[in-house]
Amino acid sequence: MSFDKTGEFDVFDYRLSVYRHTRCGAHVLHLPLPGPLVSAQIVFATGAFDDSGLAHTLEHLIFCGSRSYPQRGFLDTLAVRSLSSGTNAYTADDHTAYSITTAGPEGFARVLPVFVDHILHPTLSDHQFITEVYHVDGVAAEQGVVFCEMAGREHSEADLIDLHVRKGLFPESAYAFESGGKTEAIRRLTNSDVKNYHNHFYSPENMGILICGTIDIALIFQALSSVNFSPVNHISSLPTTVSFSNSQTPSQTASVEKIEFPSQDESVGTMVFSWQGPASNDFETIVSLDILLRYLQDTTASPLYQTFVENDEPWCAEVDFDIKTYFQTALVIYFSGVNCNDNDSVMFETSDQENDSGDDDMDDISTDESESSDEAAVVYVEPLTFKERLLSLLKSLVAPGIVARSDLDRTIDRYLRKIREALEDDPHEVAANYIIPDITRFHIESLNKNAKAEDLTLRCTRGSVFEIVSGLSKLPMDHWTSLIQTWFIDNPVSQLVARPSKRLAATLADADSSQLAARKLRFGKDGLSHLSKIASDAFDANKVNLSQETLDAFPPVPNISNLPKVPCEVSFCDTAQAKNGVRRPFAQCQVLFTGTRFTHCRIGFNIAFLPNKLRQYLVLLQELIFQSPVASMGKKELDYRLSIRRSSELFVSYEAAVGFGNETWSCGWLPDIFTLAFSCEPKQFSEGISWMIEVLFNARFTKDRIASAVQKLLSDLYEVRRDGGCLLSAVSTRLTSVRKQSLQKHPSGVDNELHIGIFSQGPFLKDLSKKLQNGGRKSGVKAIIDALDSLRCMILQGCVGYPGFAQLSLPTSESGQSPVGLLLGRWDKEMAKFQSSRKLKAVFSEKSEKIVTFPYPRKAFSISDFDFSQFGQNVIVPVEGITASYMSLVVACDVLKSDDYFGELLSRTEGPLYTSVRGKGFAYDASVTLSPWTGQLNYDVSESSDPYQAVTEFFGILNSLGTDEGFSKICSSFNLETARAAVAFRLVAEKSTGAACIGAWLRKGLRGILTDNEESEIEKSLFKVTDEDLRKVYNTHFRKFFGGDSRFAVLITKPQTDAETDDLVRKFQEQPLGIELTVVKKLKEFEI
């Protein structure tokens, strides 16, 4: 096999080599990223002729078997045993990419040729089409993995906006179609269509294999030498070409496209403006526009936020942008949280802007919705008025001197730092994101029969982004103002308004019911019986059934001991008290020197002891800390815009959050902690520490900043309530956050979960909004500010018996430094001033007190702790606007230092759940996951067309595990060894970069793993797990899923008739499930 090198290109700090197969034209690109991981992205240019989703359908079928490896499951079994998490893929609007990441090169070389064979020579059987794409089952329900996925997506706000933006900008191209497929068109697809599509696009010359990592190129070529690169001879009846360019320019008219998406509420929508951008190979202009848009949008002090959000009459809650890397790019600006009414106008509530007044204390604040308040003044903004203001802003920026050079330089500097940060977080993903657009463009041009010879050489120029930005930073201001003129003012703009609609939600729900009834009538009893037989035969034909001979032939799992490791040096020190005996809120500090280019600081303040009346302010506090003016003692107050600018100058990233892994409305896995964190360049670490502490102690909470934060949070709440997965999490948290009365006298981080959840925050934030409008009244603005200040004081002072922690992480090159003293010195100085100015008494530590936060004290999840009297332990919630079902079954499982072997055995690709649930079309995803810190074991189902069957299949697997035969099959020595390989990959991946090491070591420290030796011993124990160990885990923990008192369940469904809901409740209640679901008809019932 012969590959010729056709070019070399600088990509970030590395050298990308490009090779072309001399006979078939396939390309291999190699980027030698350091670290233990090796990844591949196998890319084809693919496009749509219609809305049938052929590219997406084919992507799913690729994994079902190949000419040389026809047995389903062979590919992913080999992938996991090659030290990976399995194979994956995605379908974009102009390309499809297949991916694999392994720990080390040995396993990578094994799996790569098998993966390529599946892609070039898939079996594409009719039985595979039935299970993976579409079929009607024996009860007339529509099934199929692809169909279920798109049924859950095609009416979502995000997908509809994306499609209509493409239709508006590129109406005569492949981009004007839904590449994932619309359900109506998927119903009409045939397997022959899929084979034709594969023949049309999946030729070797349309394939680019991007390989990143430390692997010898000779090993890659040796692995590929066994691949048959001859194309498959299907006869294609597809059109000869698909267009990726657009001959039609959007008209510069005053028309506005209006679309609707289903939703339970009609409160907020989205305004979208889009322009055709430069060609995807004009990367210098693309980078220029990316920097320019970041200048316009990056912070709340930026021009777009100041014009549309941060003013007396806000027109939206948030602003975002995207540059879509199509063949010709698209420039898109999104205004979300646009309040909508019934007459096609955009409605905004405005408030009295009276300055911070009010004379009551925080105890007077109530969330009673019946409290009287003035009616809000309402301003109606027509979409065209929105457009006029946007264009007016853009035109104003073209004038000389309006865009300050210093502001632009700051944006460029931050742009570079964010790229560096992303490269550290996930270098393989970032490299792929930069290189794949070049591969795709080359292949699109190659598909053009009239392509010029110079277009037929694959060039990768996007990786030279650092060099490009360096050149852009030297250009005069005329360059930037001309960008605005050329691409946003002179260039035709498309405008789109996406509005929520209860009527559409009801219409879709009715259509589902009526279509089901029509199918039952059309097929009749005999027809449905025949369809059931067809589906059953297809499932049997597609079962994973690797012979013992095949299993015996698998190579041994590679050894991870010789893989390169990121250097890590970890230590701990006590920080509980200052020299004068004053207690600090962080008792211990973890110090880490590792392979990072930045310095990182994280402080975790214990907030388990807070009174409930202050917990509800936590969400607001985390929004305000870095978004408020700073009034330091002895200094002139810093306006909030200057404060935000200062943070963006100093920090690469920063956050204030409740918990660890926080997502605004949930605490993640450490609800006892309020986190303050930042990262910065090493030379700015001292400044960064000082500024973070100054902001924390001296941020001044004002009416206008509170009002802005409340508006943003309310807008986000509306959007969260439209997402089935988010609602599943929210309802689950609601059920397990109300502790029994006997436990409530002991404060707990669980109480934070309850008070920051959407069902507490919804009423609370609405009440705050009313109080802000009535600022001079009792319980007004002053009481809100007093509450926030009281909350901050309690967090900073801490409480005896409730310690927090700190983590400082630095590059290995800084290992001679002593960062702890820097943090403590600045903290003690600012705390003394804070206590003095507020006349607070210092809290002193007991001399004999030995405070430990590594490991951090924790109480594992227990069903018996919670009060389920209001709703019961199991609920079903039909929600308007949700187009698929989501379900969780949860039991207690306290195994803090173990690993999730059963999760790997049951949930892996082509494993028992994948085959029984996804393979039969009952849900797009089903998995068993362990949350070690909280001590929860979950069975989760998402985007489900039949949640009852998805749970029934799970119970069938659990019952099988209870038999010798079933246990021996699922937990065979081969499968156990495969699970060990998955665990080994996870252990390598979680420490594959400096950034990953920082997070991993904090988690380990909090769990009580404090040294390399302790970590090594635990890892060794994980690899010694036996089938007897698994039996104990099954009997101790998994059997709890059968017990009514030992589990709880939440089911979020799309709207149904009462009869349909009652029927579903009845089926769940019957054996073998025995889950008694309480119907909660309105989300409002969960509100607190």
MARKOL-274116 format. One record per residue (C-alpha): z, x, y. Coordinates in steps of 0.05 Angstrom, whole numbers, plus 5000, padded with zeros to 4 digits. Last residue first. Layout:
ZXY/...
//
This chain:
592541505515/585541305496/584041195422/582440455432/577240655484/572940925428/571540195410/570739855343/576140225305/575340005232/580940245187/578340595125/581940565058/579241155018/579741014944/573941474928/572841354853/574440784862/573440254914/575840334986/569640735007/565140174981/569139635016/568940005083/561440075077/560639335062/565139155121/560939595167/554439275143/557338575152/559838745222/552838975240/551939715248/552040225305/551440955283/557341225246/563341665259/567741735197/574642055200/578942195139/586042395125/588942715063/595442785024/597542055024/591141784992/590842324939/584042534912/582743054966/589543354948/586243594883/583044144924/589644474944/594344644888/590044484827/583744794856/587445394884/590845514816/584145454780/581245954830/586546464813/584946364740/577646484755/579647164783/580447434853/580548194852/575648284909/580347924957/586048374935/582048984956/580848685024/588348545032/589949265014/584749535063/587449115119/594449355106/592050075105/588049995169/594349745203/597349115234/595348525191/600548025213/596147415225/596347535300/594248245287/588448035243/585747545294/586348065349/583048575304/577148125289/575847945362/575748675385/571848895323/566348395338/565548655408/565049365382/559749165332/559349065256/566748885247/566048145229/559448305194/562548775143/568048295121/563047715120/558348115077/563948265028/565947535024/558647345008/558447884954/565047634925/561846934921/556147234880/561147554834/564546884825/557846554811/556347064757/563347024727/562546264724/566245844775/561345264779/559445264706/566245454677/569644934721/564844394698/565744554625/573344624629/574043984668/577543904735/571844254770/567343674748/572043194783/571443594847/563743594841/563742844831/568342764890/563343144932/557642704907/561642084926/562842374995/555342455010/553941784976/558641425024/556041835083/548941575074/544041795128/548342375147/547442825207/553743205189/558543195130/564943595131/569943725074/575744075107/581544505086/586844605140/592145135148/591545195223/590645945220/586645965155/581445445173/577945335106/571045025102/567544585051/560444405070/555343845077/549143885120/542943465133/546042885096/544542405039/537542695028/538342844954/537943594966/542743555024/548143224982/547643444909/543644084916/547044354979/553844124953/553044484886/549845124913/542645204936/545145495001/552545634996/557445065003/560945014936/562045734913/562446014984/567445505007/571145594941/571946334957/574846195026/578946815038/586446925036/591347175088/593546505118/593246075055/596545415078/591844865055/593244175082/587843645071/581943405113/576042945099/570942965155/564942525170/558842475214/553641925212/546741895244/543541585307/549541565353/547741175416/552840625404/558840865364/561440565299/568440865285/571240895215/578441105207/582941415153/590241595161/592340935193/590640725263/597240615299/602040815244/598941495232/604941885259/604142615240/608443145209/607442905137/600143115138/602143845146/598444375185/601545065185/606945265234/605845925269/609646525297/604847085318/604747705274/604348085320/608347665371/615047995359/621047955405/627248355391/632948075433/639148515433/638548635508/637447895521/631547835568/632147645641/628547075676/627947185751/630146615795/624646315838/624946315913/617546175918/615846795960/620847215922/618547005853/611347135870/612747805903/616648035841/611247775795/605848165833/609448825826/611248705753/604148525735/600949125770/605549605735/604949265668/597349265667/596549985688/602150205641/598449885583/591950245598/594150945576/587651345574/585951905525/581951415482/577051275539/570951525500/572851055444/571250485492/577150045512/580749425488/587249155517/590548565482/596548175509/601847725478/606147105488/613346955472/616646265467/623946375452/625846485524/620846115568/615046365609/615346535682/607846565690/606345935650/612045545683/609845745752/602545555738/604644865714/608944765776/603144965820/598444475785/603643915791/604744065865/597244035877/596843355844/602843105882/599843355947/593342985933/596242295925/602041975889/603741595952/597841535998/594442036043/589342255991/586741585970/580041845945/583642405910/588241895877/582341515849/579242155820/586042335791/586241675754/579241785726/581542475704/587642195667/583841615634/578742095604/583442685593/587742345541/582142095497/577942705511/583143195484/587143635531/593643235520/593343165445/591443885431/597044115478/602043715437/599944115376/602444725413/609444475398/615744265433/621544045388/624143355410/617543075384/619243215312/623542605298/618542155334/612942345286/607442765316/601442495351/596343055348/593342925280/589742265294/587142485362/584743155335/580542795282/577942325336/575842905380/572643305323/568442725300/566742555372/564043265382/559743215319/557042535339/555142745410/554642195462/562042225479/561242955497/556142765550/560742275585/566442785582/562043315614/560842865674/568342735680/569643485677/564643645732/567343095778/574543315766/572744035782/569443855848/575243405868/580243955852/576244455894/575843965952/583243785949/585744495946/589144935894/590645625921/589446205872/595046695886/598546875820/592546835773/587547085824/591747695840/592947835767/585447815751/583948225814/588848785797/586648835724/579348855746/580549385799/583849835748/578349695697/572649825746/570550515719/570750225648/565649685666/568548985659/571348485610/575847895626/581247455596/586546935613/588846535553/593745955552/596945965482/600445475436/593845145417/591445765378/585745545333/580845235381/584344865436/579744265443/576843905503/574444515542/571344865481/576845385468/575645935417/582846155425/587545655459/587445355528/582545745570/581546185631/575346595626/571747225647/565247585634/561848215661/567348235713/567648595780/561848315820/562247615788/569647575803/568747795875/563147295886/567646735859/573046945908/568046985964/565846265949/573146045943/574646296013/579446896013/585746776052/587447366098/592447826066/599947916072/601447486012/595147325973/591546665987/585746635939/580746055946/579145685881/574045735825/577146275780/583645885767/580545195777/577245015711/583045275668/587844895712/584044235705/584244285629/591644455631/593643875677/595143405619/600343905594/604443795658/607143105644/608143315571/613343835589/611144545571/614644915513/608345075472/605245435532/605646165508/601446595553/595947005519/593347575561/586547875546/583548505576/577048835558/573849495578/566349555567/561550015528/564749815462/565350235400/572950195392/579650375423/584549795414/591349675445/595349065421/600848875470/607548555455/612248085491/607547735540/611347275586/615147865617/622747835620/626248195677/630748755650/629949215710/625449675670/620849085654/621548665591/617448425532/612048965533/613049255463/607249685438/601849605385/596450065360/589150035338/583750565332/576950305312/570350665300/564550205281/562950325209/556750595173/556050335102/558750765045/564150285021/559549685019/557249764947/551049364927/551748754882/548948904813/541648744798/539848044773/536848074703/542747744669/542047134714/534647064695/536147104621/541746604631/536646124659/536945914732/537345164739/537544964812/535244244808/528444074837/525443734776/531643314766/531643104839/524242914835/525342504772/531042134805/526841994867/521041714826/525841294783/529241014845/522340834874/520640454810/527240074813/525639914886/518939644866/521839214811/527138904856/522438774914/518339304950/516538905012/522938505017/527439105010/523039475060/523438905110/531038875105/531439625118/526639545177/530938985206/537339395202/534340025231/530839625286/537439285306/540739965314/534840225355/535039615400/542539665410/542040395431/536140215475/540139685511/546040155519/541440615559/542641305586/537641555638/533242175637/529442275702/523442735702/519743095758/513643535750/512244065803/505544315827/505845055848/505445195923/513045115931/516045345866/511845895835/508046195894/512846075951/519146245913/515946865884/513447055953/520647045977/522647545923/517048045934/517747996010/524848236002/522248935988/521949225918/526949765896/531149305851/524749085817/523449795791/530349845759/529349145731/522949365696/526149995667/531949585639/527149055612/523049555573/524249125510/519448615536/513449075528/511548995456/504149095444/500348845382/493149055387/488048495382/487948325456/483948955471/478348695425/477648065465/479347405432/473546915422/475946685353/482746515383/487646585325/488647305347/490947075415/496246635383/498247215338/499147695397/502947165436/507747045377/509147785367/510647875441/515147265442/518747535380/520748195414/525847975466/529447435426/529247875363/532648445399/537947975426/539347695357/539948375325/544248665381/549548115375/555648195420/553948895445/546848705463/549448085497/554048505540/548548985559/544148395579/549948105619/550848775654/543548815674/543548115705/550148265740/546948855776/540848445794/545147875821/549248365862/542948665891/540447975909/546847815946/546548485983/539248366003/541147706036/536547116024/536046766091/533747386128/526347206133/524646476117/522746356044/529746096028/528645486073/522645276031/526845265968/532244846000/527044356027/523844315958/530444125927/532143625982/525343295976/525843245901/532642885905/529642415957/524042285907/529242105855/532441595901/539541745922/544341165929/550941325964/557040925944/563740885981/569340835931/573540205931/580540355955/585840405902/590639945866/594240195804/591639805744/588940435711/596040685701/595241445696/601341565739/603342115786/610141975817/613542545779/608843035815/612342975881/610642535939/608442706010/601042686012/595943116046/591043656027/585343526075/582142846085/575242866053/575242126035/571142065973/564041975950/561541625888/554341765871/548941315846/541841505827/536840965835/533040605780/536439935795/541739915741/545940515760/546041255744/550641825762/547242505758/551742915713/546243415699/541243735747/536444145705/531544665732/525544855688/520445415693/515345375636/511845985608/504646025588/504246215515/511245915513/517446305534/521445745565/524845975629/531145565634/535545295689/542344975699/545944565751/552344165743/555843545769/550443195809/548942925879/555443135910/557342795976/562343236012/559343875984/559644335924/554743985877/547643925905/546844435961/552544915945/550844895871/543545045883/545045595935/550145985892/557645935904/558645505841/555746095803/549146315771/544445795802/539846065857/541146805845/540346665770/533646325786/531346945824/533447415768/529647005717/523746955764/523347715771/524147795696/518347315685/514147675738/515348345703/513848015636/506847785651/505547735575/508347025572/503346785624/506746585689/510245925699/508145195698/513444815737/519144365719/524243915753/529443525713/534543005735/539742835682/543942225666/550841965679/554641315672/550640875625/555540855568/554740775493/548241175495/541041135472/536041555512/531541305567/525541625602/523041615673/517142015698/516942085773/510642005814/509842335882/503642715861/501843445856/497943355792/499843785733/494244295719/489644135661/486344685621/492644825582/493545385532/496445355462/490544985432/489944875358/483645075324/479344885264/482144185259/485744075193/482043925128/484144575096/482244745024/487945134995/486245844973/492746224981/492046865021/492247554986/498347945009/501248004938/507948344951/510048934906/508649454959/513249095008/519449434980/516250124982/514050005054/521049825074/524050425037/519050885073/521350595140/528350845125/533750335144/538850325200/537549655232/532249175257/526148935219/520948505253/515748255203/509547975237/504947495201/498447185226/494347725191/497947545126/495346825128/500446275136/496945855190/491245455161/492945515087/500045295101/497544705142/492944485086/498544525036/502944095082/497543565091/496643555015/504043405008/502942765047/505542545115/505641815136/513141725140/513542375180/509342045234/514441485247/520141975240/517542425294/516343145274/519943805288/513944055328/514143445373/507443455408/505343645479/506444385465/500344395420/496044325482/492643805526/498743545563/501844225580/506544115639/508343375631/508143365555/512443995553/517643685599/517243045558/518943405494/524843795522/527743195557/527242775493/530443325451/536343415499/537642675509/537742525434/532842015408/529142495360/535242855335/538842455281/532442155253/529542865257/534743155209/534442545163/526842595157/526943335144/532243285089/529142675056/531541955054/529641255078/534040725047/530640185005/536440134956/532740524902/530641074949/524941135000/522141845005/521142385056/521143135067/525743555023/526643094963/519642794958/516043424981/519543834928/517243354874/510043404900/510244154890/509444654948/509845274902/510445754961/505746364962/506046705030/513046505049/516146524980/512847204968/515647465034/522647275012/521847614945/519248234979/525148255028/530748114977/531348794943/530049225004/535448855042/540348954986/539749714992/539149735068/546249565088/549948915100/544348405100/541147955152/535447475133/530747075177/524546645174/521046495241/516145945258/512045975322/509045565379/513844985390/519545295351/521145215277/527345565251/529145955188/534946195145/536446625084/543346745055/549946995083/548047695063/550348235015/544448294966/548047804921/547347284976/539847404982/538747424906/542146744900/538146504960/531446694930/532846474858/535345784878/529145404857/525545754799/518345904816/519246644831/512246954827/508646334854/514346144899/520345684901/524045164942/525245595004/518345495035/519144735032/523644715093/518945135137/513144705113/516344085141/517844425208/510644665216/507943985194/512143595244/507942965242/507542915318/500343155324/496043785320/502244225324/502644985327/504645585286/504646325303/508146645244/514447085246/518647415192/525147615226/528848145187/535848425193/539749045172/547249085187/551849695182/551049945253/545650275295/539149915314/532950275288/527549785311/521949705260/515749275268/511449095208/504748755219/500148415169/492748585177/490648475105/487549155087/490349685133/497149365141/499249475212/505349855237/509349815301/515150285317/520550075366/524450635400/531650515422/535650445486/532949765505/526249715469/521650305485/515050225450/511250575395/504250395372/499150275317/502550625258/498150525198/500750175136/497950305067/500050005000/
//
